């Protein structure tokens, strides 16, 4: 649905998506790839990836909770969209950590070959994260565009009832 809101409100609604996209593109893609080349000599740049990601994800979740009482309805809805996707990404990272822990356990306790552990971690840990990052980049890019166009997905408009913001255009289902 498209709503009648100010450009200032639209600009504020874009902020959570910009933060999330910065985490996904700049941190998890660009910085991660750049720091992989240095990983054998310097591990610190690679260690910054999860640190920055955790900081940004926690900020998004904290700010989304705060937006329920502080921001306008439209801005709050966009923070909630971003928070839902942050939770999804955190769940995927948790699964990847679990797979990594299982791989380490299988190698150290059950003498599984390290090549098999690499395949396990790569196939069940890293590959789903890469696909998730790609999908979340696409979804957040669309949400950023919707915020700029004064739009919200219908499911969000239904989940968080409109307190009287005029609807300009009903979208097709």
MOBELLIN-V449094 format. One record per run of one state. SS is the DSSP state (~ for helix, > for strand, _ for the rest). FROM is the first residue (numbers start at 1). TO is the last residue. Records with the same first field share a line. If there is no record, write none. Layout:
SS=FROM-TO ; FROM-TO
This chain:
_=1-1 ; 4-6 ; 37-43 ; 71-72 ; 111-113 ; 149-150 ; 152-153 ; 160-166 ; 170-173
>=2-3 ; 151-151 ; 167-169
~=7-36 ; 44-70 ; 73-110 ; 114-148 ; 154-159
